[in-house]
Amino acid sequence: MSNLEPAPAEVMCSASAAVGARPQVLEPRLVPLGGVRAMTVRRTLPQRARSLIGAWCFCDHYGPDDVAVSGGMDVPPHPHTGLQTVSWLFEGAIDHRDSIGSAVRVRPGQLQLMTAGRGIAHSEVSTPDTTRLHGVQLWVALPDGARDAAPAFESHTELPVVETAGARIRVFMGELAGAVSPARCFTPLVGAELTLDPGADLELPVEAAFEHGVLVDAGPVLVDGEVVEADRMAYLSPGHEGISLRAGDGPARLVLLGGEPFAEDIVMWWNFVGRSHEEVVAARAAWMAELGSGFAGAGRFGRVPGYPGGALPAPVPPNVRLRPRERR
Ligand code: MN
């Protein structure tokens, strides 16, 4: 989806310092997405304490929302650069359309992966028969060698599932517990949905070179002995060869994100990931010029066919030039 904040801040994101052996619990920030009957999302990345987990640079968690109350999702065509969008649903369905001609339905348990490269535009609309919407919208920062490539889209409806006593692991990016997702990754990373039966224990082997985030959708869950309530994310520094998970009295659902600490500093503003303030300002100008021309001619982002309405104008750019901040 789009970052629909009316005045989004420009954010410098860098790999953060390790926190030792214990998990660090990250609280979500509530962000209304705007509009008349707006959805509110719970944003755990980026935040002040931590802006990246591997190349994962954005994590919006939403629902379960009653669409009759929230109005559902209706995000007009908007641009992206320098990132992959990972759309992952627990409930409901969303129609994705983009400027390279993709038109697919996002469904629970299936991965829709859009690689923006140098530029793409897309729209996202929950389907008319969706009554509850529940999922996560994740972004992965592209490394320098891939971020200027042509845009691409992948749909993966068959993903590997690992079942153990009391737990199911569906791997949508990278490799986990011996299962490998077919999705294209540009840096070493992992993304998976885990469901645990009430009281179930899982010793999950993980890549020791990765840092990890465990987002709790349904909980609480004990993560390496630390109680993590629903909607929080537990961060684990590199150096773990396994993560110990234990469900409480009810069933648990988690999203595991991990990766090698990202080696590049990025600048995020609105829906753009770049390396400098000037880059995101140039991307904004290119989008507004295309929008102003009615998407005549071959632009950097392009027209999204099939959306019944206009494209989303960019917010006013930040007037303070962001300076890189020290690694924390
Ligand atoms: Mn989007």
Residues whose N, C-alpha, C, O or C-beta is under 5 A from the ligand:
A	BS01	MN	M1 S2
